[in-house]
Amino acid sequence: MPESGSGHPHPSGLYFSVDLHLHTNRGSSDSNLEPKDLVERARAIGIGAVCITEHDTMWDAREIAEMAADSGVIFLRGMEVTTDMGHIGAFGLERYVGGIYKLAELRRVVDGEGGVLVANHPFRYKLDPRFSFINPDHEPIDASFPDRAAKLKIFELVDAIEVLNGACSEDENVFALQVARHLGMAEVAGSDSHSAGSVGFVTTLLDAPVKTERELIEAIKSKRCRAGRGLLKGALAAFDLPDYLRPE
């Protein structure tokens, strides 16, 4: 496992990398990532584990197990649920359940299964007024006040924040990290890959290997995770706030 960076309360040392968020063309119509290409890519980059999180649907557990057995790569299941408060990474479910498009209901269902919820890319398109036409809130969030953004209802209903998303801008990711630090919430990362080349571009770093979805859930619940990047360059580093935003 690659060596971690520093500058965060999490102990330094060796980490296990997981791509917590990606889509294949098997279950996500906007993806061109073939499952067989995902297997080859995961082998090539030496990642610890890969979570397949299709839009509003899940792979069958037996198919995931067969894929892992045939490839020698650890594959885990999740789902990116489209809710009334944004895209939510859900872990611990067996299938899509009616009504979970409302985040409060998704929270109730996931609690019943002992799972976890992640606010995926919570500030995508929300910091720049130029994108107000695709921002459901119709006005940008003031990036000078992460404490105000931390009061959004979505963060009361999730266990973790995706502070590093491979398809978000640096400003959006840094702001998400500021909010997570303000709230003291678990920090995770996912490539949000829809093609082979970006798998593992950013990863969640765990302090110990996981082999099952349950072990992954427990690691996130206990905040034994953080965000990192650089795996594809062979220089993994923890994602942290820039110096000018760090407390004195």
C-alpha positions as protocol buffer text, in pm:
chain_id: "A"
residue {
  index: 1
  type: MET
  ca { x: 0 y: 0 z: 0 }
}
residue {
  index: 2
  type: PRO
  ca { x: 132 y: 348 z: -82 }
}
residue {
  index: 3
  type: GLU
  ca { x: 245 y: 585 z: 187 }
}
residue {
  index: 4
  type: SER
  ca { x: 8 y: 857 z: 298 }
}
residue {
  index: 5
  type: GLY
  ca { x: 54 y: 1233 z: 318 }
}
residue {
  index: 6
  type: SER
  ca { x: 38 y: 1439 z: 638 }
}
residue {
  index: 7
  type: GLY
  ca { x: -137 y: 1740 z: 784 }
}
residue {
  index: 8
  type: HIS
  ca { x: -457 y: 1569 z: 905 }
}
residue {
  index: 9
  type: PRO
  ca { x: -555 y: 1420 z: 1243 }
}
residue {
  index: 10
  type: HIS
  ca { x: -561 y: 1073 z: 1086 }
}
residue {
  index: 11
  type: PRO
  ca { x: -241 y: 886 z: 1177 }
}
residue {
  index: 12
  type: SER
  ca { x: 20 y: 868 z: 904 }
}
residue {
  index: 13
  type: GLY
  ca { x: 132 y: 537 z: 763 }
}
residue {
  index: 14
  type: LEU
  ca { x: 20 y: 295 z: 497 }
}
residue {
  index: 15
  type: TYR
  ca { x: -321 y: 314 z: 335 }
}
residue {
  index: 16
  type: PHE
  ca { x: -553 y: 91 z: 135 }
}
residue {
  index: 17
  type: SER
  ca { x: -698 y: 269 z: -170 }
}
residue {
  index: 18
  type: VAL
  ca { x: -1061 y: 233 z: -276 }
}
residue {
  index: 19
  type: ASP
  ca { x: -1233 y: 401 z: -569 }
}
residue {
  index: 20
  type: LEU
  ca { x: -1567 y: 459 z: -398 }
}
residue {
  index: 21
  type: HIS
  ca { x: -1765 y: 596 z: -693 }
}
residue {
  index: 22
  type: LEU
  ca { x: -1779 y: 490 z: -1058 }
}
residue {
  index: 23
  type: HIS
  ca { x: -2024 y: 378 z: -1325 }
}
residue {
  index: 24
  type: THR
  ca { x: -2020 y: 112 z: -1596 }
}
residue {
  index: 25
  type: ASN
  ca { x: -2231 y: 87 z: -1909 }
}
residue {
  index: 26
  type: ARG
  ca { x: -2388 y: -222 z: -1756 }
}
residue {
  index: 27
  type: GLY
  ca { x: -2602 y: -10 z: -1524 }
}
residue {
  index: 28
  type: SER
  ca { x: -2548 y: 358 z: -1610 }
}
residue {
  index: 29
  type: SER
  ca { x: -2660 y: 485 z: -1949 }
}
residue {
  index: 30
  type: ASP
  ca { x: -2419 y: 780 z: -1941 }
}
residue {
  index: 31
  type: SER
  ca { x: -2110 y: 558 z: -1901 }
}
residue {
  index: 32
  type: ASN
  ca { x: -1893 y: 403 z: -2170 }
}
residue {
  index: 33
  type: LEU
  ca { x: -1693 y: 194 z: -1922 }
}
residue {
  index: 34
  type: GLU
  ca { x: -1719 y: -175 z: -2010 }
}
residue {
  index: 35
  type: PRO
  ca { x: -1701 y: -406 z: -1705 }
}
residue {
  index: 36
  type: LYS
  ca { x: -1420 y: -605 z: -1869 }
}
residue {
  index: 37
  type: ASP
  ca { x: -1223 y: -283 z: -1921 }
}
residue {
  index: 38
  type: LEU
  ca { x: -1281 y: -191 z: -1557 }
}
residue {
  index: 39
  type: VAL
  ca { x: -1133 y: -526 z: -1451 }
}
residue {
  index: 40
  type: GLU
  ca { x: -826 y: -474 z: -1668 }
}
residue {
  index: 41
  type: ARG
  ca { x: -780 y: -118 z: -1547 }
}
residue {
  index: 42
  type: ALA
  ca { x: -814 y: -213 z: -1181 }
}
residue {
  index: 43
  type: ARG
  ca { x: -550 y: -483 z: -1225 }
}
residue {
  index: 44
  type: ALA
  ca { x: -315 y: -245 z: -1404 }
}
residue {
  index: 45
  type: ILE
  ca { x: -323 y: 38 z: -1151 }
}
residue {
  index: 46
  type: GLY
  ca { x: -290 y: -185 z: -845 }
}
residue {
  index: 47
  type: ILE
  ca { x: -583 y: -36 z: -658 }
}
residue {
  index: 48
  type: GLY
  ca { x: -700 y: -201 z: -336 }
}
residue {
  index: 49
  type: ALA
  ca { x: -1071 y: -221 z: -416 }
}
residue {
  index: 50
  type: VAL
  ca { x: -1331 y: -80 z: -654 }
}
residue {
  index: 51
  type: CYS
  ca { x: -1692 y: 5 z: -574 }
}
residue {
  index: 52
  type: ILE
  ca { x: -1938 y: -7 z: -863 }
}
residue {
  index: 53
  type: THR
  ca { x: -2205 y: 254 z: -789 }
}
residue {
  index: 54
  type: GLU
  ca { x: -2451 y: 266 z: -1075 }
}
residue {
  index: 55
  type: HIS
  ca { x: -2725 y: 529 z: -1097 }
}
residue {
  index: 56
  type: ASP
  ca { x: -3033 y: 412 z: -904 }
}
residue {
  index: 57
  type: THR
  ca { x: -2962 y: 43 z: -953 }
}
residue {
  index: 58
  type: MET
  ca { x: -2727 y: -222 z: -816 }
}
residue {
  index: 59
  type: TRP
  ca { x: -2537 y: -518 z: -945 }
}
residue {
  index: 60
  type: ASP
  ca { x: -2644 y: -859 z: -823 }
}
residue {
  index: 61
  type: ALA
  ca { x: -2418 y: -979 z: -541 }
}
residue {
  index: 62
  type: ARG
  ca { x: -2344 y: -1306 z: -722 }
}
residue {
  index: 63
  type: GLU
  ca { x: -2229 y: -1125 z: -1035 }
}
residue {
  index: 64
  type: ILE
  ca { x: -1996 y: -904 z: -830 }
}
residue {
  index: 65
  type: ALA
  ca { x: -1856 y: -1212 z: -654 }
}
residue {
  index: 66
  type: GLU
  ca { x: -1794 y: -1386 z: -986 }
}
residue {
  index: 67
  type: MET
  ca { x: -1626 y: -1077 z: -1127 }
}
residue {
  index: 68
  type: ALA
  ca { x: -1396 y: -1056 z: -825 }
}
residue {
  index: 69
  type: ALA
  ca { x: -1316 y: -1429 z: -830 }
}
residue {
  index: 70
  type: ASP
  ca { x: -1230 y: -1427 z: -1200 }
}
residue {
  index: 71
  type: SER
  ca { x: -1016 y: -1113 z: -1183 }
}
residue {
  index: 72
  type: GLY
  ca { x: -843 y: -1133 z: -846 }
}
residue {
  index: 73
  type: VAL
  ca { x: -956 y: -775 z: -780 }
}
residue {
  index: 74
  type: ILE
  ca { x: -1177 y: -677 z: -486 }
}
residue {
  index: 75
  type: PHE
  ca { x: -1507 y: -544 z: -621 }
}
residue {
  index: 76
  type: LEU
  ca { x: -1776 y: -407 z: -391 }
}
residue {
  index: 77
  type: ARG
  ca { x: -2131 y: -286 z: -448 }
}
residue {
  index: 78
  type: GLY
  ca { x: -2294 y: 47 z: -387 }
}
residue {
  index: 79
  type: MET
  ca { x: -2546 y: 270 z: -558 }
}
residue {
  index: 80
  type: GLU
  ca { x: -2563 y: 639 z: -643 }
}
residue {
  index: 81
  type: VAL
  ca { x: -2919 y: 737 z: -559 }
}
residue {
  index: 82
  type: THR
  ca { x: -3074 y: 1042 z: -721 }
}
residue {
  index: 83
  type: THR
  ca { x: -3257 y: 1217 z: -436 }
}
residue {
  index: 84
  type: ASP
  ca { x: -3444 y: 1541 z: -370 }
}
residue {
  index: 85
  type: MET
  ca { x: -3124 y: 1677 z: -211 }
}
residue {
  index: 86
  type: GLY
  ca { x: -2868 y: 1556 z: -462 }
}
residue {
  index: 87
  type: HIS
  ca { x: -2673 y: 1244 z: -554 }
}
residue {
  index: 88
  type: ILE
  ca { x: -2610 y: 1015 z: -261 }
}
residue {
  index: 89
  type: GLY
  ca { x: -2372 y: 720 z: -244 }
}
residue {
  index: 90
  type: ALA
  ca { x: -2551 y: 439 z: -60 }
}
residue {
  index: 91
  type: PHE
  ca { x: -2375 y: 133 z: 78 }
}
residue {
  index: 92
  type: GLY
  ca { x: -2544 y: -158 z: 251 }
}
residue {
  index: 93
  type: LEU
  ca { x: -2855 y: -191 z: 35 }
}
residue {
  index: 94
  type: GLU
  ca { x: -2943 y: -496 z: -173 }
}
residue {
  index: 95
  type: ARG
  ca { x: -3152 y: -316 z: -434 }
}
residue {
  index: 96
  type: TYR
  ca { x: -3333 y: 6 z: -515 }
}
residue {
  index: 97
  type: VAL
  ca { x: -3636 y: 56 z: -290 }
}
residue {
  index: 98
  type: GLY
  ca { x: -3937 y: 267 z: -382 }
}
residue {
  index: 99
  type: GLY
  ca { x: -3946 y: 608 z: -217 }
}
residue {
  index: 100
  type: ILE
  ca { x: -3574 y: 651 z: -159 }
}
residue {
  index: 101
  type: TYR
  ca { x: -3562 y: 941 z: -402 }
}
residue {
  index: 102
  type: LYS
  ca { x: -3648 y: 1135 z: -87 }
}
residue {
  index: 103
  type: LEU
  ca { x: -3331 y: 1152 z: 119 }
}
residue {
  index: 104
  type: ALA
  ca { x: -3514 y: 1123 z: 451 }
}
residue {
  index: 105
  type: GLU
  ca { x: -3665 y: 793 z: 335 }
}
residue {
  index: 106
  type: LEU
  ca { x: -3329 y: 672 z: 202 }
}
residue {
  index: 107
  type: ARG
  ca { x: -3181 y: 749 z: 545 }
}
residue {
  index: 108
  type: ARG
  ca { x: -3453 y: 543 z: 714 }
}
residue {
  index: 109
  type: VAL
  ca { x: -3407 y: 247 z: 478 }
}
residue {
  index: 110
  type: VAL
  ca { x: -3028 y: 249 z: 502 }
}
residue {
  index: 111
  type: ASP
  ca { x: -3040 y: 271 z: 882 }
}
residue {
  index: 112
  type: GLY
  ca { x: -3251 y: -44 z: 880 }
}
residue {
  index: 113
  type: GLU
  ca { x: -2975 y: -221 z: 686 }
}
residue {
  index: 114
  type: GLY
  ca { x: -2688 y: -82 z: 893 }
}
residue {
  index: 115
  type: GLY
  ca { x: -2546 y: 99 z: 591 }
}
residue {
  index: 116
  type: VAL
  ca { x: -2392 y: 440 z: 524 }
}
residue {
  index: 117
  type: LEU
  ca { x: -2473 y: 738 z: 306 }
}
residue {
  index: 118
  type: VAL
  ca { x: -2229 y: 972 z: 132 }
}
residue {
  index: 119
  type: ALA
  ca { x: -2310 y: 1318 z: -5 }
}
residue {
  index: 120
  type: ASN
  ca { x: -2157 y: 1287 z: -352 }
}
residue {
  index: 121
  type: HIS
  ca { x: -2009 y: 1601 z: -513 }
}
residue {
  index: 122
  type: PRO
  ca { x: -2234 y: 1823 z: -297 }
}
residue {
  index: 123
  type: PHE
  ca { x: -2111 y: 2154 z: -443 }
}
residue {
  index: 124
  type: ARG
  ca { x: -2086 y: 2069 z: -813 }
}
residue {
  index: 125
  type: TYR
  ca { x: -2196 y: 2377 z: -1013 }
}
residue {
  index: 126
  type: LYS
  ca { x: -2297 y: 2556 z: -692 }
}
residue {
  index: 127
  type: LEU
  ca { x: -2007 y: 2796 z: -643 }
}
residue {
  index: 128
  type: ASP
  ca { x: -2000 y: 2965 z: -983 }
}
residue {
  index: 129
  type: PRO
  ca { x: -2286 y: 3197 z: -1088 }
}
residue {
  index: 130
  type: ARG
  ca { x: -2220 y: 3106 z: -1451 }
}
residue {
  index: 131
  type: PHE
  ca { x: -2374 y: 2766 z: -1380 }
}
residue {
  index: 132
  type: SER
  ca { x: -2686 y: 2896 z: -1207 }
}
residue {
  index: 133
  type: PHE
  ca { x: -2900 y: 2769 z: -1495 }
}
residue {
  index: 134
  type: ILE
  ca { x: -2818 y: 2407 z: -1401 }
}
residue {
  index: 135
  type: ASN
  ca { x: -2796 y: 2467 z: -1028 }
}
residue {
  index: 136
  type: PRO
  ca { x: -3129 y: 2359 z: -872 }
}
residue {
  index: 137
  type: ASP
  ca { x: -3088 y: 2625 z: -603 }
}
residue {
  index: 138
  type: HIS
  ca { x: -3063 y: 2894 z: -875 }
}
residue {
  index: 139
  type: GLU
  ca { x: -2797 y: 3090 z: -691 }
}
residue {
  index: 140
  type: PRO
  ca { x: -2437 y: 3011 z: -600 }
}
residue {
  index: 141
  type: ILE
  ca { x: -2319 y: 2928 z: -252 }
}
residue {
  index: 142
  type: ASP
  ca { x: -2076 y: 3184 z: -113 }
}
residue {
  index: 143
  type: ALA
  ca { x: -1740 y: 3005 z: -100 }
}
residue {
  index: 144
  type: SER
  ca { x: -1623 y: 3242 z: 173 }
}
residue {
  index: 145
  type: PHE
  ca { x: -1860 y: 3086 z: 426 }
}
residue {
  index: 146
  type: PRO
  ca { x: -1829 y: 2707 z: 457 }
}
residue {
  index: 147
  type: ASP
  ca { x: -1993 y: 2733 z: 799 }
}
residue {
  index: 148
  type: ARG
  ca { x: -2314 y: 2850 z: 633 }
}
residue {
  index: 149
  type: ALA
  ca { x: -2306 y: 2572 z: 376 }
}
residue {
  index: 150
  type: ALA
  ca { x: -2254 y: 2324 z: 659 }
}
residue {
  index: 151
  type: LYS
  ca { x: -2607 y: 2401 z: 778 }
}
residue {
  index: 152
  type: LEU
  ca { x: -2765 y: 2255 z: 464 }
}
residue {
  index: 153
  type: LYS
  ca { x: -3015 y: 1980 z: 546 }
}
residue {
  index: 154
  type: ILE
  ca { x: -2833 y: 1723 z: 332 }
}
residue {
  index: 155
  type: PHE
  ca { x: -2547 y: 1704 z: 581 }
}
residue {
  index: 156
  type: GLU
  ca { x: -2782 y: 1609 z: 864 }
}
residue {
  index: 157
  type: LEU
  ca { x: -2887 y: 1299 z: 672 }
}
residue {
  index: 158
  type: VAL
  ca { x: -2554 y: 1151 z: 557 }
}
residue {
  index: 159
  type: ASP
  ca { x: -2257 y: 987 z: 725 }
}
residue {
  index: 160
  type: ALA
  ca { x: -1978 y: 1117 z: 502 }
}
residue {
  index: 161
  type: ILE
  ca { x: -1896 y: 1379 z: 242 }
}
residue {
  index: 162
  type: GLU
  ca { x: -1725 y: 1311 z: -88 }
}
residue {
  index: 163
  type: VAL
  ca { x: -1466 y: 1584 z: -51 }
}
residue {
  index: 164
  type: LEU
  ca { x: -1271 y: 1479 z: -359 }
}
residue {
  index: 165
  type: ASN
  ca { x: -1453 y: 1392 z: -681 }
}
residue {
  index: 166
  type: GLY
  ca { x: -1260 y: 1329 z: -1000 }
}
residue {
  index: 167
  type: ALA
  ca { x: -1509 y: 1522 z: -1211 }
}
residue {
  index: 168
  type: CYS
  ca { x: -1537 y: 1832 z: -987 }
}
residue {
  index: 169
  type: SER
  ca { x: -1329 y: 2148 z: -996 }
}
residue {
  index: 170
  type: GLU
  ca { x: -1055 y: 2205 z: -740 }
}
residue {
  index: 171
  type: ASP
  ca { x: -1258 y: 2486 z: -584 }
}
residue {
  index: 172
  type: GLU
  ca { x: -1562 y: 2261 z: -545 }
}
residue {
  index: 173
  type: ASN
  ca { x: -1354 y: 1987 z: -386 }
}
residue {
  index: 174
  type: VAL
  ca { x: -1170 y: 2221 z: -149 }
}
residue {
  index: 175
  type: PHE
  ca { x: -1497 y: 2376 z: -37 }
}
residue {
  index: 176
  type: ALA
  ca { x: -1645 y: 2032 z: 29 }
}
residue {
  index: 177
  type: LEU
  ca { x: -1339 y: 1952 z: 239 }
}
residue {
  index: 178
  type: GLN
  ca { x: -1383 y: 2275 z: 435 }
}
residue {
  index: 179
  type: VAL
  ca { x: -1744 y: 2184 z: 511 }
}
residue {
  index: 180
  type: ALA
  ca { x: -1651 y: 1830 z: 614 }
}
residue {
  index: 181
  type: ARG
  ca { x: -1381 y: 1961 z: 848 }
}
residue {
  index: 182
  type: HIS
  ca { x: -1624 y: 2216 z: 995 }
}
residue {
  index: 183
  type: LEU
  ca { x: -1873 y: 1939 z: 1068 }
}
residue {
  index: 184
  type: GLY
  ca { x: -1616 y: 1678 z: 1169 }
}
residue {
  index: 185
  type: MET
  ca { x: -1761 y: 1431 z: 920 }
}
residue {
  index: 186
  type: ALA
  ca { x: -1597 y: 1137 z: 748 }
}
residue {
  index: 187
  type: GLU
  ca { x: -1409 y: 1235 z: 429 }
}
residue {
  index: 188
  type: VAL
  ca { x: -1410 y: 1013 z: 120 }
}
residue {
  index: 189
  type: ALA
  ca { x: -1317 y: 1033 z: -247 }
}
residue {
  index: 190
  type: GLY
  ca { x: -1432 y: 878 z: -572 }
}
residue {
  index: 191
  type: SER
  ca { x: -1329 y: 913 z: -934 }
}
residue {
  index: 192
  type: ASP
  ca { x: -1690 y: 932 z: -1059 }
}
residue {
  index: 193
  type: SER
  ca { x: -1542 y: 755 z: -1358 }
}
residue {
  index: 194
  type: HIS
  ca { x: -1749 y: 683 z: -1667 }
}
residue {
  index: 195
  type: SER
  ca { x: -1450 y: 558 z: -1870 }
}
residue {
  index: 196
  type: ALA
  ca { x: -1151 y: 334 z: -1807 }
}
residue {
  index: 197
  type: GLY
  ca { x: -883 y: 604 z: -1808 }
}
residue {
  index: 198
  type: SER
  ca { x: -1011 y: 784 z: -1500 }
}
residue {
  index: 199
  type: VAL
  ca { x: -1063 y: 484 z: -1272 }
}
residue {
  index: 200
  type: GLY
  ca { x: -856 y: 543 z: -959 }
}
residue {
  index: 201
  type: PHE
  ca { x: -786 y: 908 z: -1047 }
}
residue {
  index: 202
  type: VAL
  ca { x: -882 y: 991 z: -689 }
}
residue {
  index: 203
  type: THR
  ca { x: -937 y: 737 z: -412 }
}
residue {
  index: 204
  type: THR
  ca { x: -1057 y: 690 z: -59 }
}
residue {
  index: 205
  type: LEU
  ca { x: -771 y: 595 z: 173 }
}
residue {
  index: 206
  type: LEU
  ca { x: -841 y: 346 z: 451 }
}
residue {
  index: 207
  type: ASP
  ca { x: -612 y: 258 z: 738 }
}
residue {
  index: 208
  type: ALA
  ca { x: -656 y: -116 z: 679 }
}
residue {
  index: 209
  type: PRO
  ca { x: -762 y: -340 z: 389 }
}
residue {
  index: 210
  type: VAL
  ca { x: -1128 y: -426 z: 338 }
}
residue {
  index: 211
  type: LYS
  ca { x: -1265 y: -728 z: 156 }
}
residue {
  index: 212
  type: THR
  ca { x: -1639 y: -686 z: 208 }
}
residue {
  index: 213
  type: GLU
  ca { x: -1901 y: -414 z: 189 }
}
residue {
  index: 214
  type: ARG
  ca { x: -1959 y: -452 z: 563 }
}
residue {
  index: 215
  type: GLU
  ca { x: -1592 y: -384 z: 637 }
}
residue {
  index: 216
  type: LEU
  ca { x: -1604 y: -78 z: 413 }
}
residue {
  index: 217
  type: ILE
  ca { x: -1916 y: 49 z: 588 }
}
residue {
  index: 218
  type: GLU
  ca { x: -1755 y: 10 z: 929 }
}
residue {
  index: 219
  type: ALA
  ca { x: -1442 y: 194 z: 815 }
}
residue {
  index: 220
  type: ILE
  ca { x: -1650 y: 491 z: 700 }
}
residue {
  index: 221
  type: LYS
  ca { x: -1872 y: 488 z: 1009 }
}
residue {
  index: 222
  type: SER
  ca { x: -1566 y: 500 z: 1232 }
}
residue {
  index: 223
  type: LYS
  ca { x: -1405 y: 772 z: 1015 }
}
residue {
  index: 224
  type: ARG
  ca { x: -1103 y: 556 z: 941 }
}
residue {
  index: 225
  type: CYS
  ca { x: -1090 y: 710 z: 597 }
}
residue {
  index: 226
  type: ARG
  ca { x: -975 y: 1015 z: 407 }
}
residue {
  index: 227
  type: ALA
  ca { x: -937 y: 1134 z: 50 }
}
residue {
  index: 228
  type: GLY
  ca { x: -629 y: 1099 z: -166 }
}
residue {
  index: 229
  type: ARG
  ca { x: -497 y: 1130 z: -520 }
}
residue {
  index: 230
  type: GLY
  ca { x: -188 y: 1044 z: -719 }
}
residue {
  index: 231
  type: LEU
  ca { x: -232 y: 667 z: -737 }
}
residue {
  index: 232
  type: LEU
  ca { x: -210 y: 669 z: -1116 }
}
residue {
  index: 233
  type: LYS
  ca { x: 123 y: 857 z: -1099 }
}
residue {
  index: 234
  type: GLY
  ca { x: 268 y: 628 z: -835 }
}
residue {
  index: 235
  type: ALA
  ca { x: 278 y: 915 z: -588 }
}
residue {
  index: 236
  type: LEU
  ca { x: -26 y: 883 z: -365 }
}
residue {
  index: 237
  type: ALA
  ca { x: -87 y: 1185 z: -142 }
}
residue {
  index: 238
  type: ALA
  ca { x: -362 y: 1277 z: 100 }
}
residue {
  index: 239
  type: PHE
  ca { x: -598 y: 1553 z: -6 }
}
residue {
  index: 240
  type: ASP
  ca { x: -577 y: 1844 z: 236 }
}
residue {
  index: 241
  type: LEU
  ca { x: -666 y: 2211 z: 258 }
}
residue {
  index: 242
  type: PRO
  ca { x: -426 y: 2456 z: 94 }
}
residue {
  index: 243
  type: ASP
  ca { x: -199 y: 2635 z: 339 }
}
residue {
  index: 244
  type: TYR
  ca { x: -395 y: 2959 z: 331 }
}
residue {
  index: 245
  type: LEU
  ca { x: -710 y: 2783 z: 451 }
}
residue {
  index: 246
  type: ARG
  ca { x: -554 y: 2581 z: 730 }
}
residue {
  index: 247
  type: PRO
  ca { x: -605 y: 2702 z: 1088 }
}
residue {
  index: 248
  type: GLU
  ca { x: -306 y: 2868 z: 1250 }
}
